[in-house]
Amino acid sequence: MHQLLGPKAPDRAPLDNTPRYVSELPTSLEVSDLDYLESKGAMCLPTAPFRKQLLKSYILWVHPQVPVLDLDGFLRSIAANDGKTRISLLLFHAVMFAASAFVDISHIQNEGYLSRQVARDVLFRRVKVRINQISTLSVLLFTVLLELNCEDDPISTVQALLLLVHWNDLPQSEKGASHWIGICLSLAISIGLHRNPDSSVLTSEQKTRRRIWWSVHNHTRLTMDNLLSVVRMKEDREDRNLFDISMVALSDFQLHIFPPESRAVVDDCEVLRDVEYQKTQAVVFIEKTKLCQLSRFSSILNRVQKIVCGEDIGNAQAHSKPRSAQGEIEEHRRWQLQLPVSASHQCPMDLAPTDCERSIYLHQLWLRLLYLGSLYAACCHETEVLGGSLAVPGQGSRSALAEKCLLDITDAFDEIDCLELSEQLPCPTSALLVLALGYHRQPSQASTRINTRQGSRSLHKCWKILRKLKESSYLAARMATAVEGASCDELWQLISAINSPLTNTSLANHLTQTSWGLTC
């Protein structure tokens, strides 16, 4: 046995500085692995005041978009800190990383970080080290998971990976988002998150599993729909239905007033004691999920990424089942017409809205931006299919509808800037900003276009918001660097080509002949 297994690893000293609400490290880790984790900061946790602010930011800005946590259980574990219920260390770091994009910069500076970017780099490295190091526990679920095993609990792994990529469009040098979301999606399917639970009465854990699946589904549809198509094709070949799960519903959310001890962990955040706010967040997520099933937003995002960075977000070649271009536009309109009032964006009535009111408004407005971006993508798809302009009932030509989408997107950004909420926007917003910049930079050519002065104001405002997103969005940072670093007329020409009635083939020829990225 000694020859087979090797000598027994020496006992390691307990980690006295690790709170009892986080899970212990696997006993199978070697001492050298533990030393490596500690040297990279994977065992370092934020101070209590900083953790409180990060968790509050998570509840306001992250959880409504990706409700993957059993939030009550998460906060109870931290409040009790008795070791009876523990949080995956990987998942805890992922929550802190996701929240770091939104916490006030003063709290980051108080912790000794020079900037938000430095803080996010440190927190991301802690998550990444945990992902790459603990590989000896891996169960071979898929070939792609050979290099990955973060925890004994695959649910925690899926939750952490989604939070890792959802709020940070990672550069390819860091194993880009397509790598991590591919692993996340494969693992989610392997443990059956895409299946309906056996029982009709759902437990709290089953509700969380359903929300996790739809969060993974939404993110994949919005960023790498081709990846989902590949998985769907594989499932179809095996005579299985990938989406053997009912649409997420209000009953999948735990809507209640949180106990005082849980609220104290986040300084009594208003959302935790107001069921109506929680219900509004849930309705917005449900409507976003319905929209994601219609959307071709990933096609626009991938084009912009290709032009600005010289990289594809997703490199799978399969495509979803073709649909009528005009039918897609009508589907989007039907979705918009049935949108509940609580999910429709409405400016706060109070001149000094609370953090909770600002949060609700931002998520409602992001849903509208997503709708406009999806409708714009459907217009572009119409041109790709038909090779020209098509009359759309009630809206004129495809070009007119696409132009209206860009103008409405600009108006939405104007509202966001007035309420100083631009830094709370999700990363895919950067692609919409690039499109709006390309549109407003074009000279006025028709009476239907906005006047030059208003166009200049809109251009300046969109540019200001894009620069604010540099620290959290790789795409925004690359766009800002390209424009500030040189004269990029050809870059603007390619961006403007997306807004013109070019066919997909002609745009592809432009991209093939032009190598952007760092050359700009």
Salt bridges, closest charged atoms under 4 A:
GLU24 OE2 - ARG86 NH2 3.80
ASP72 OD1 - ARG76 NE 3.04
ASP72 OD2 - HIS256 NE2 3.12
GLU147 OE1 - LYS175 NZ 2.48
GLU147 OE2 - HIS179 NE2 3.21
GLU151 OE2 - ARG130 NH2 2.61
GLU174 OE1 - LYS128 NZ 3.85
ASP225 OD1 - ARG221 NE 2.88
GLU235 OE1 - ARG195 NH2 3.52
GLU235 OE2 - ARG240 NH2 3.06
GLU238 OE2 - LYS234 NZ 2.98
GLU238 OE1 - ARG240 NH2 2.36
ASP252 OD2 - ARG210 NH2 2.87
ASP268 OD1 - ARG263 NE 2.69
ASP268 OD2 - ARG273 NE 3.34
GLU287 OE2 - LYS290 NZ 3.47
GLU328 OE2 - ARG296 NE 2.75
GLU328 OE1 - ARG323 NH2 3.83
GLU328 OE2 - HIS381 NE2 3.36
GLU330 OE2 - ARG333 NH1 2.98
GLU331 OE1 - ARG323 NH1 2.99
GLU384 OE2 - ARG303 NH2 1.81
GLU384 OE1 - HIS381 ND1 3.79
GLU403 OE2 - ARG449 NE 3.26
ASP408 OD2 - ARG368 NH2 3.78
ASP408 OD2 - LYS404 NZ 2.87
ASP414 OD1 - LYS461 NZ 2.77
GLU415 OE1 - HIS345 NE2 3.43
ASP417 OD2 - LYS461 NZ 3.91
ASP417 OD2 - LYS464 NZ 3.28
ASP417 OD1 - LYS468 NZ 3.80
GLU423 OE1 - ARG116 NH2 3.93
GLU484 OE2 - ARG467 NE 2.83
ASP489 OD1 - ARG441 NH2 3.60
